[in-house]
């Protein structure tokens, strides 16, 4: 007789999710399940329904492709426009200044794409540490960073400032979470690659949003004194293990880790 239900472990394997994620999504109704009225245990996973979800996931996997690479000028313009939906005006760098930064170092902007269309981006700025401290103390804003302050990745004793990690929101929480996870994982891998290739001493970030603060805390950044909500990671090599652990449990973390649209 054909099996009518999957065991939880089988569903986890088929959907490539953890037990915690399975329990949460089943309780939310995202993953179809059956639970007798009045009971909190003994949840069943109907084979027909789960098979349909697996088939849909495979179809989506076959038709959707995420990529990560250097940002084009057109994508930089799209990023600039998107930032008005996410950040306060004083935290937005003008497009002409972004182009000037690019002229100083054309390897500071990266974009994530879904089937060739930009869906997210990240910026890493190798700067003089004094400039970063001025940002932390509120003596200047990102818009005031002069192109001459931006260093090459081949320079010695680099300090890197992370001004933004963002996505283009669709309004669909599942899709936006997927985009958020991809850009965060891509940004981490880019950072690890840069650190391996170049002489980077410290990584700095200013948490301009609640989501940004949550992300830097997860990544092991330490809070530092200053007028703005600033954080520093002094040795990314020592933080590699907790960062890898963070990537492994990324889908289980509640709430977004990239800025949400302003109300």
C-alpha positions as CSV (number, residue, x, y, z in Angstrom):
1,X,0.0,0.0,0.0
2,X,1.3,3.4,-0.9
3,X,2.6,5.5,2.0
4,X,0.3,8.4,2.8
5,X,2.5,10.4,5.2
6,X,6.2,11.4,5.4
7,X,8.1,11.4,8.6
8,X,9.4,14.8,9.8
9,X,13.0,13.8,9.0
10,X,11.9,12.9,5.5
11,X,10.3,16.3,5.0
12,X,13.4,18.1,6.3
13,X,15.5,16.2,3.8
14,X,13.2,16.8,0.9
15,X,12.8,20.6,1.5
16,X,16.4,21.1,2.7
17,X,15.4,22.7,6.0
18,X,16.1,22.2,9.7
19,X,13.8,20.8,12.3
20,X,13.2,24.2,13.8
21,X,12.2,25.7,10.4
22,X,9.9,22.7,9.7
23,X,8.1,23.1,13.0
24,X,7.7,26.9,12.6
25,X,6.5,26.7,8.9
26,X,4.2,23.9,9.6
27,X,2.6,25.8,12.6
28,X,2.3,28.9,10.3
29,X,0.6,26.8,7.6
30,X,3.4,27.4,5.1
31,X,4.2,23.7,4.9
32,X,1.0,21.6,4.7
33,X,0.4,19.3,7.6
34,X,-2.4,17.6,9.6
35,X,-2.8,17.9,13.4
36,X,-5.7,16.4,15.4
37,X,-7.9,19.1,17.0
38,X,-6.9,19.8,20.6
39,X,-3.4,18.2,20.3
40,X,0.0,19.9,20.1
41,X,2.0,16.8,19.1
42,X,1.7,14.1,16.4
43,X,1.7,16.4,13.4
44,X,1.5,14.5,10.1
45,X,2.8,15.5,6.7
46,X,0.7,14.2,3.8
47,X,2.8,12.7,1.1
48,X,0.7,14.1,-1.8
49,X,0.9,17.7,-0.5
50,X,4.6,17.6,0.3
51,X,5.4,16.0,-3.1
52,X,3.6,19.0,-4.7
53,X,5.7,21.4,-2.8
54,X,8.9,19.6,-3.7
55,X,7.8,19.7,-7.4
56,X,7.1,23.4,-7.2
57,X,10.5,24.1,-5.5
58,X,12.3,22.1,-8.2
59,X,10.5,24.1,-10.9
60,X,11.5,27.4,-9.2
61,X,15.0,26.2,-8.9
62,X,15.2,25.3,-12.6
63,X,13.8,28.7,-13.7
64,X,15.5,31.1,-11.1
65,X,19.2,31.7,-11.0
66,X,20.9,34.0,-8.5
67,X,24.3,35.5,-9.4
68,X,26.7,37.9,-7.7
69,X,29.1,40.2,-9.4
70,X,30.4,43.8,-10.0
71,X,27.7,46.5,-10.2
72,X,27.1,48.3,-13.5
73,X,26.3,52.0,-13.8
74,X,22.7,51.2,-14.5
75,X,22.5,49.0,-11.4
76,X,24.2,51.7,-9.4
77,X,21.5,54.1,-10.4
78,X,18.8,51.5,-9.4
79,X,20.6,51.1,-6.0
80,X,20.5,54.9,-5.5
81,X,16.8,55.1,-6.3
82,X,16.1,52.1,-4.0
83,X,17.8,53.7,-1.1
84,X,15.1,56.4,-0.9
85,X,12.7,53.6,0.1
86,X,15.0,52.4,2.9
87,X,17.0,55.2,4.5
88,X,16.6,58.7,5.8
89,X,17.7,61.5,3.3
90,X,20.9,62.3,5.3
91,X,22.1,58.7,4.9
92,X,21.7,58.7,1.1
93,X,24.8,59.3,-1.1
94,X,24.0,61.1,-4.4
95,X,24.5,59.3,-7.6
96,X,27.2,61.6,-8.8
97,X,29.2,61.0,-5.6
98,X,28.8,57.2,-6.1
99,X,30.2,57.6,-9.6
100,X,33.2,59.5,-8.2
101,X,33.8,56.7,-5.7
102,X,33.7,54.2,-8.5
103,X,36.4,56.2,-10.4
104,X,38.6,56.0,-7.3
105,X,38.1,52.2,-6.9
106,X,35.9,50.2,-9.4
107,X,35.8,47.2,-7.1
108,X,33.7,48.5,-4.2
109,X,30.1,47.9,-5.5
110,X,28.6,44.4,-5.9
111,X,25.1,43.4,-7.0
112,X,23.0,40.3,-6.6
113,X,20.9,39.4,-9.6
114,X,17.9,37.1,-10.2
115,X,17.8,35.9,-13.8
116,X,20.0,38.8,-14.8
117,X,18.0,41.5,-13.0
118,X,19.5,43.3,-10.0
119,X,17.7,42.4,-6.7
120,X,20.2,43.5,-4.1
121,X,23.6,45.1,-3.5
122,X,26.4,45.7,-1.1
123,X,29.2,48.3,-0.8
124,X,32.6,48.0,0.9
125,X,34.8,51.1,1.1
126,X,38.5,50.7,2.0
127,X,39.1,54.0,3.8
128,X,41.6,55.8,6.1
129,X,40.6,54.9,9.6
130,X,40.5,58.6,10.5
131,X,37.7,59.1,8.0
132,X,35.7,56.2,9.5
133,X,36.1,57.6,13.0
134,X,34.8,61.0,11.7
135,X,31.8,59.1,10.4
136,X,31.3,57.4,13.8
137,X,31.5,60.7,15.6
138,X,29.0,62.4,13.3
139,X,31.6,64.9,12.1
140,X,30.7,63.9,8.5
141,X,28.2,61.8,6.6
142,X,28.8,59.2,3.9
143,X,28.0,61.9,1.2
144,X,31.1,63.8,2.5
145,X,33.6,61.0,1.8
146,X,35.9,62.3,-0.9
147,X,37.0,60.0,-3.7
148,X,40.6,60.7,-2.7
149,X,39.9,59.1,0.7
150,X,39.1,55.7,-0.9
151,X,42.0,53.3,-1.1
152,X,42.9,50.5,-3.5
153,X,42.5,46.9,-2.3
154,X,46.3,46.4,-2.8
155,X,47.2,49.1,-0.3
156,X,48.6,48.1,3.1
157,X,46.9,48.2,6.5
158,X,43.3,48.6,5.2
159,X,40.3,49.5,7.2
160,X,37.0,48.8,5.5
161,X,33.7,50.6,6.0
162,X,30.4,48.9,5.1
163,X,27.9,51.7,4.2
164,X,25.0,49.5,3.0
165,X,23.6,46.0,2.3
166,X,20.1,46.2,0.8
167,X,17.6,44.5,-1.4
168,X,14.8,45.6,-3.8
169,X,11.6,44.6,-1.9
170,X,8.8,42.9,-3.7
171,X,6.2,42.9,-0.9
172,X,6.3,39.1,-0.8
173,X,7.9,38.2,2.5
174,X,9.1,34.8,1.3
175,X,10.8,36.2,-1.8
176,X,12.3,39.1,0.1
177,X,13.7,36.8,2.8
178,X,15.3,34.7,0.1
179,X,16.8,37.8,-1.5
180,X,18.0,38.9,1.9
181,X,19.7,35.6,2.7
182,X,21.4,35.5,-0.7
183,X,22.9,39.0,-0.5
184,X,24.0,38.5,3.1
185,X,25.7,35.2,2.2
186,X,27.3,36.8,-0.9
187,X,28.5,39.8,1.1
188,X,30.1,37.5,3.7
189,X,31.9,35.4,1.1
190,X,33.1,38.5,-0.6
191,X,34.5,39.9,2.7
192,X,36.2,36.6,3.5
193,X,37.7,36.5,0.0
194,X,39.0,40.1,0.2
195,X,40.4,39.5,3.7
196,X,42.3,36.4,2.4
197,X,43.7,38.4,-0.6
198,X,44.5,41.7,1.0
199,X,45.9,43.3,4.1
200,X,42.6,44.2,5.9
201,X,43.0,45.1,9.6
202,X,39.5,46.1,10.7
203,X,35.9,46.1,9.4
204,X,33.5,48.9,10.5
205,X,29.8,49.4,10.1
206,X,27.2,52.0,11.3
207,X,23.8,50.4,12.0
208,X,21.5,53.0,10.5
209,X,18.5,50.6,10.8
210,X,17.3,48.1,13.4
211,X,17.9,45.3,10.8
212,X,21.5,46.5,10.4
213,X,22.1,46.4,14.1
214,X,20.7,42.9,14.3
215,X,23.0,41.8,11.4
216,X,26.3,43.1,12.8
217,X,25.5,41.6,16.2
218,X,25.0,38.2,14.5
219,X,28.3,38.5,12.7
220,X,30.2,39.2,15.8
221,X,30.9,42.9,15.5
222,X,31.6,44.8,18.7
223,X,29.8,48.0,19.7
224,X,32.2,51.0,19.9
225,X,31.8,54.5,21.4
226,X,30.6,57.3,19.1
227,X,27.7,59.6,18.4
228,X,26.4,57.1,15.8
229,X,25.5,53.4,16.3
230,X,28.9,52.0,15.2
231,X,30.5,48.5,15.3
232,X,33.9,47.0,14.5
233,X,35.2,43.6,13.7
234,X,39.0,43.6,14.4
235,X,39.9,40.1,13.1
236,X,37.6,38.5,10.6
237,X,39.9,35.4,10.6
238,X,39.1,34.7,14.2
239,X,35.4,35.3,13.5
240,X,35.3,32.8,10.6
241,X,33.8,29.9,12.7
242,X,30.9,31.9,14.2
243,X,30.3,33.5,10.8
244,X,30.0,30.0,9.2
245,X,27.7,29.0,12.0
246,X,25.6,32.1,11.3
247,X,25.3,31.1,7.6
248,X,24.2,27.6,8.5
249,X,21.3,28.9,10.6
250,X,20.5,32.0,8.5
251,X,17.1,30.7,7.4
252,X,16.0,30.1,11.0
253,X,16.7,33.6,12.2
254,X,13.4,35.5,12.9
255,X,12.9,38.9,11.3
256,X,14.7,40.5,8.3
257,X,18.4,41.2,8.4
258,X,18.3,43.8,5.6
259,X,16.6,47.2,5.8
260,X,12.8,47.2,5.4
261,X,11.0,49.8,3.4
262,X,10.2,53.0,5.2
263,X,6.5,53.4,6.2
